[in-house]
């Protein structure tokens, strides 16, 4: 998800996106452990997406 699109989201939408990304990460890690993952880089991308979402959510909290 691009930073520009993330910044347009409201705080509630950011929290929902973080929750969904964390669920996706947990399923990816589980699939990696069982050897069923096709693209291991997807785990890294999901972690970075979570970090972006949390950073922008923190920025919005500071501004409010």
MODELLER restraints for C-alpha pairs under 7 A, 6 or more apart:
rsr = mdl.restraints
at = mdl.atoms
rsr.add(forms.Gaussian(group=physical.xy_distance, feature=features.Distance(at['CA:1:A'], at['CA:49:A']), mean=6.90, stdev=0.5))
rsr.add(forms.Gaussian(group=physical.xy_distance, feature=features.Distance(at['CA:6:A'], at['CA:53:A']), mean=6.91, stdev=0.5))
rsr.add(forms.Gaussian(group=physical.xy_distance, feature=features.Distance(at['CA:7:A'], at['CA:56:A']), mean=6.74, stdev=0.5))
rsr.add(forms.Gaussian(group=physical.xy_distance, feature=features.Distance(at['CA:11:A'], at['CA:57:A']), mean=6.30, stdev=0.5))
rsr.add(forms.Gaussian(group=physical.xy_distance, feature=features.Distance(at['CA:14:A'], at['CA:53:A']), mean=6.36, stdev=0.5))
rsr.add(forms.Gaussian(group=physical.xy_distance, feature=features.Distance(at['CA:14:A'], at['CA:57:A']), mean=6.56, stdev=0.5))
rsr.add(forms.Gaussian(group=physical.xy_distance, feature=features.Distance(at['CA:18:A'], at['CA:50:A']), mean=5.88, stdev=0.5))
rsr.add(forms.Gaussian(group=physical.xy_distance, feature=features.Distance(at['CA:18:A'], at['CA:53:A']), mean=6.39, stdev=0.5))
rsr.add(forms.Gaussian(group=physical.xy_distance, feature=features.Distance(at['CA:21:A'], at['CA:46:A']), mean=6.56, stdev=0.5))
rsr.add(forms.Gaussian(group=physical.xy_distance, feature=features.Distance(at['CA:21:A'], at['CA:50:A']), mean=6.31, stdev=0.5))
rsr.add(forms.Gaussian(group=physical.xy_distance, feature=features.Distance(at['CA:25:A'], at['CA:43:A']), mean=6.33, stdev=0.5))
rsr.add(forms.Gaussian(group=physical.xy_distance, feature=features.Distance(at['CA:25:A'], at['CA:46:A']), mean=6.26, stdev=0.5))
rsr.add(forms.Gaussian(group=physical.xy_distance, feature=features.Distance(at['CA:28:A'], at['CA:43:A']), mean=6.39, stdev=0.5))
rsr.add(forms.Gaussian(group=physical.xy_distance, feature=features.Distance(at['CA:31:A'], at['CA:37:A']), mean=5.41, stdev=0.5))
